[in-house]
Amino acid sequence: MKLAYWMYTGPAHIGTLRIASSFKNVHAIMHAPIGDDYFNVMRSMLEREREYTPVTTSVVDRNVLARGSQEKVIDNITRKDKEESPDLIVLTPTCTSSILQEDLQNFVERASMDSIADVLLADVNHYRVTELQAADKTLYQIVKFYIDKNKKNQSLELNKTIIPSINLIGISTLGFHNNHDTRELKKFFSNLNININCIFPQGATVKDLKKLPIAWFNILPYREIGILTSKFLKKEFGVSSITMLPMGNIEFNKFIQKINSFLTFENQTNFILNFISKNTKKLLNLNWIKKEVKNNKNRKKAIIFGSANHVATLTKMLSKEIGIEIILCGTYCKSDSQWFKEQVQNYCNEILITEDHTIIGNQISKLKPDVIFGTQMERHIGKRLNIPCGVISSPIHIQNFPLGYKPMVGYEGSKHLMDLIFNTLNLKNKKNTFFLFKEKIKIN
C-alpha cells in the first residue's frame, strides 16, 4: 500500500472486481466507504458495455463505524442473491475498510446460510499486493473453489476431448486489447482445427469451470493473470500450459511450434506444418520498416516501459525484427522482475524496475530517445518532452479501448503493430491535418 499521486496498477480490490465482473452471473459486494467505489464508473466508461457492472457497494459510513458492519454486509449479500440470482457472490474489502479488521469470513459463512448462491470472500492482502496480483489470486481462488466443489459432488469432467482442445486463461475486463486478442486467437485456433474448451474469466460462467481438466493444454497470453491457476491445473490434472504472448512474427512462429509439440496426431501435426508454410507469405514482413530505419543516418533509439509481458515481447520484436536500439526497457511489475530480466537482458542496454512514474520520466528526459513505447503515462511524458510515444500496455485511456478491430496478437496483430511502430517513428514531426492544406508549411 502506497500513497501516490498516480500509480501504474490499482489497489488490490480493483483486481478482484475485474475478475468477478468478467464472469457471467457473478456478483461482487465491495465493503468500502464512498470514494472507493469508482470501479463501476471506470468499467462502464472504458468497456462501454450495455449491462450494468455487477458490483454493489456495501457502504462503510458512520453508522457502520458505531455499530459494526455485520448486519449490513449480510443484508446486502442476501438481498442481491434474491434480486440477481447469481451463481456466485464475491465479497471484497478495500484498503480502507480493511483497517476495521472485521471477521469477514464469518460474515460470508452467515450469509451463505440464507443464500442460494455460493458466497466467497476474496482472500487477498490489500496492503501488500497490487491489482494484477490480486486478480491472479482471485481467479485461482474461484477456480479452486469450484473444482473442489465439483469433485465433492462427483460432477467434475475428467476425460480428455477427442479433438485437440485448449483453455484460454486470463482474458478479463479492462485488459489491454483483450477482447480483440481473443477474437484473433479464436480465429487462429479454428483454422488449426483446435477447439476452445473454455475461455475464462471473460464471458464464462462458474459452471463452465468443471470442464477445465478435459482440455489438452492451456494458453496464457498474459502471464500477469492466470499463472496461479495454470499451476493448480498442472498439479491437479496434469494439464500443461503455454505461457507467452504471440506478438510479432518471431514470437508468433514460436507460439505455433509450441502448440505443435502438444499434438500427438501425425495428421494434425502435418496439417499445422502445412498451415504455417501456406500462411508464411501472409505474415507481415517488417523488412521494409527495417530498411526505413537503416536508411536514417543514426540508428533509432527507443525506451519501452509497461507490463512485463508486453514490454518483454515488444523489446524482442523491435530489436530482432526491426533493428531499433533499445536503450532502456522496464516494467512496473515488481513481482515478475526476475522473469522480466531474463527475457530482455540480451536485447536492451539498461533495465528499470519501478512503480514510480517520476523515475521513468526522469530517465526519458535524461536519455532523450527517438521514440517511446509505453503506457498512458509515458504518452503524457512524451508529449511534454516532444518525443513521440506509441501505447503498448496498460494502464490506458479510452482511446486504447477501440471500437474497431485492433488485436495485438496473430496475423492481424502484426499489421496493427506495424502501423503503430511506423506511425510513431515517422509522424513525430508532422503537423496536424489543418496545416496540411497550408502551402507555406513544408512537411518533411
N, C-alpha and C positions, 0 to 999 in steps of 0.2 A: 504494500500500500504506500502511495506516494502523493504528496501534494504537488501539483504541477500546473503550469499554465495550459499545456497541451501535451497529449500523450499519443503514442502510436497505437497502443491497444487499450481497449476499455477495461473497466473493472470486471471482476470475476462474474458477477451476476449477468452481465451482457452476454458472455459466452454461454452460460446456462440457458438464457432465454432464446438465444439463437438456435440452439439445438431443439428445445421444446417447441418453438414456433415453426420449426422446419417440418416436424412430423405432422401428419394429418390426424385430426381428432385427439390432439393432446393439448391440454390447457395448463398454463403456468400461473401460479399465485406468487406474486412478489411481495414479500413482507418488508415494507420500506416506507420512509417518510416521503411526503410530497417533494419533488425535486430529483429523486432517484428514478422516477417513472418515465424518463424520456425515451425509453426503448420503443414504445408504441408509436410515437410520433416519428422517430427516426426510421423505423422499418416501413411505415406507411408511406413516407415521403420518398425513400430511396427505391424500394421494391415496386411501388405503385400497383399493389395488388387490390383487387376489388373487395376481398373479405377483410373483416376486422382482424387485427392482430390478436391472437388468442392468449392475451396476458391480462390478468386482473391485479390491481394493486390493493393489498390489504394495508391501509394507511396507518402508519405509526404516528399518532398525534398525542396531545397532552392527556387525553383520557386513557390512552393505552399506557403511557408512562406512569400514570397514577394507579391504574387497576391491573396492569398486565395485559398481554395480548392474546392469551389462550382462547378465550371465548370468541373474540373477533376473527382470528385466523381460522378456527374450526368452522365457524358460521360461514365464512367466505368459501371454504372448500366444499362444504355440503351444499351450499346454495348453487355454486357453479356446476356441481355434479348433477343437480336436478334440472338446471336451466340448459346446459350444453350437452349433457350425456356423453362426456368424453370417455375414451378408453383409459386415459392416464391423466392424473393431475400432479404436476411437479411443483413443490414448494421451495422457494429460494429466498434467503435473506439477502441483504446488501451489506457493504462495509459498514454503513451507518447503523443499521438495525442489529448487526452482529454484536455491537457494543453492549447491547442489553443482556447478552449471554443467557438467552432463554432456551429451554429444552424443546426445540422444535421437533425433534424426533418423537417426543411424547405427544405433541400436537397432531402429528401425522398418524400415529397409531390410534389416537382417539377419533380422528376424523374418518379413518378407514372403516370403523365400526358402523358408521351411518352413511357410508358412500358405496355406490355400486362400482364406481371407477376405482382403479388402483391409485394409491396415493404414495408418492415418493418424495423424500427430502433430498435435494441436491447436496451431495457430500463433497463440498468444496471449501477450502480455507480461503476466505475472501480477503485476507490480509497478505497472503503470500503468493497467490497465483494470478496470472493475467487472464484476459478474455479468452485467448486461444487455449491455454492450459485448462481452463475451466470447461470450455466447450468439449475438449478431448475427454476430460474426466466424466462429464455428464453423459456424453454419448456412450462411453464404456459402461457406466452405471446402469443406464436404461437397457442396453443390450444384455448385460449380465443378469439383470432382474428378470427379464422375460425368457432368457434361455433357461435359467434355474426354475422359473415357474412352469414352463412347458415340459421340462424334464420331470418335474414332480407330477404333472398331470398326464405324463406319457403321451404328449401330443407333439413332441419335437420330431421334425423330419430329418432323417439321417442318411438315407440312400442317395448317392450321387446321381445327378441327372445324366441321362444317356448322351444327350448332345452337350458339348462343352458349354459351360456357363460361368458367369462371374458375378461377384458382388461389387458394386461401385460404392465405396465408403468415403464419407466426409463432405458430400455435397450439401451445403447448408445455405440458409437465408443470409443475406448481406455479405456473401462471399464475392471475391473479385472475379467477375465474368463466369461465375459458377454455372448458371443456367445455360449459357451459350456453350461452355465446355462440355456440359452433359449432353446437349443435343448433338454436338460433333462426335463425341465418344459413342453415343447410341448408333449413329450412322456408320461409324467405323466398325464397331463390333457386328452390326448387321451385315456389312459387306464381307466380314470374315466368317459368317455363319456361326457366330458365338452368341448364345442367348445371355441376356442380362437377368440374373435371378432376382436381384434386389438392389435398388438404389436407395440409400438412406444416409442421413435422416430426411432429406428434402423429398417431400411427396409420399413418403412411406407411412404405413400405419404400424403400430406396435405388434399387430397380429402378423405382419409380414416377417418379423424377426425370427419366428420359429423355423423358417426355411433357410436361414443363413448357412447351416452346415452342408447343404446339398450342392453348393457351388464348387466348381473345380478349384478356383483360386479367387483371391481378392485383388481389386485395383484401388490404390490410394493415390490419386493425383496430387493431393495436398497433404503433406506429411504433418502439418500443424494440427489437423483434426482427423483422428482415426487410428493413430499409432497404437494406443492402448487397446482399442477394440480389435485390431488385427492381431496383436499378440495374444489376446484372450482366445480368439477363434483358432489360432495356431495351436495353442496349448490344449484346448478342449477337444478340438475336432481334426487337427492336423491340416487345416486349410491355410496354405501359404499365401503370401501377398507380394504384389509388385508395387513398390513404393517409389514412384517417380513421376515427374511432370513431363509429359511428352510434348515439349515445346521446342520448336526449331527442328531442322532436318535431321541432324545427327542424333539428338536425343529421341526423336520420334522413331528413327530406324532401330535404335537400341531397344526401345519400348516394344516394337513389333517382334524383335528377336527374342526378348524375354517371354512374351506371350507364346511364341512358337515352342519354347523349351518346356512349357507346361502341357503341350498337346501330345497325346500318345498315338493317335490315329495317323498312319502314314499318309492316307489320302488328305486328311485335314492339313497336315504339315506341308505337303506338296502344294495344296491349294493356296496356303498363305505365302509360300515362296513365289508362286506364280503371280499372286496378287501384288506382292512387293515389286516384282520385276515389271509388271504391267503398269503400275502406278508411279514408278520412279520418275518417269518423264513428267508426270503431273505435279510431282513435288516441286515446290517453288525453288528455283535456282537463284541463290543470292549472289552469284559471282559478279553480276553486273553492278550490284551495290559495292562489292569488294573493290571492283575496278574504279568506281567513283571515289572511294576512299583513298585508293593508292594514287589516283591522278592528282590529288592535292599534294602540295609541296611538303606539308608536315602531316605526320600520322595523327589521326583524330584521337583525342583523349577523352575518356568518359569516366564518370563516377556513377555507381549504381548503389541504391540503398532501398531496402524494403523487407518483406517477409523472406525468411531463409530460403524457402522453396523456390520462389520466383526469381530471386536475385542470383542464386547459385546456377540455375538453369540458363538465365539470360547472360550471365557472365561467360559461361562456356560458349554460348552461341555467338556473342559479339566477338569474342577472342578467336575462336576456331573457324567460324564460318564467314566472318566479315573482316576480321583483321584490325579491329579497333583496340587501342591500348587502354586497358582498364587500370587507371592509376589508383583507384580506391573502390572497394566494394564492401558493403556492410549490411548488417541486419539488426533489427530491434528484438529478435527472438533469442534472448539470452539463454533460455532453456535448451535451445538447439545449437548452441555456439560451436560445440565440438564437431558435430556433423558438418556444419557450415564451413568451418575452417578446412576440413579435409577435402571438401568439394571444390573450393575456389583457390586454394593456396598456390596452385600452379598456373593460374590464369590472371592474377592481378598483382599489382605492386604492393598494395597495403590493404589490410583487413581491419574493419572497425565494427565492434560490437557495442551498441549503446541504445538506450531508450530515450536519450536526451536530444531533442531536435536542434538545440543550440550548438551542440558539439559537431554534428554533421554539417550544420550551416557554416560554422567557422572553418571546417575543413574544405568545403566547397569554395569559400571565399579565398582561402589561402592557396589552394591548388589550381584554381581557375581552369576547370576542364572546358572542352569544346561543347560538351553535351552532358546532360544529366538524365538518368532513368531512375525514377523513384516513386514516392507516394504523393499525395496532395500537398504535403508539407514541403517536399523538395521542389514541387512546381511553384509554390509561393516564394521559396528561396531563390530559385532560378529567375523568376520574374523580377525580383528585387535587384539581382545582380546582372540582369540582362543575359542570362545563359539559358538556352532552350532546354526544355525538360519533357520527356515522354513518361506518362504514368504507367507503371507496370506492376503495381502492387497496392493492396490495401494498406492504410485507410484511404478512402477515396471520396470525392464529391459526387453529386448526382449525375454529372456528365459522363462518369465512368460506370453508370448503370444504363447502358444504351438500350433503346427500344429495338434498334436494328440488330442484325445477327453479327456479332463480333467475338468469336471464340479466340482463345489464346493457344489452343492445342490442335493437333492434327493438320490436315492439308489446309483447311480454311484459316486455321490459326496462324500458319506460316504466312499466308497472304496479308492477314491483318498486322502481323508483326513487321512485315516488310514495309507496309505503309507507315506504321508508327516510327520505325527507325529512319526510313528515308526522309519523311517529312520533318522529323525532329532535327536531323542532321543538316538538311538543305534549306529549310524555310525560316531559319532563325533571323535572317536579315531582311526578310520580305516585309513589305508594308501591308497594311490591311487592304481589303478589297476596294475600299473607297479610293485609295490612292492609285490603284492600278489604271484608272481611267484618266489620270493626270499626266500629260505628255512631258512635263518638265521634270518629273521624278523618274529616274532611271533605276530599274530593278536589275540587280546583278544576278 
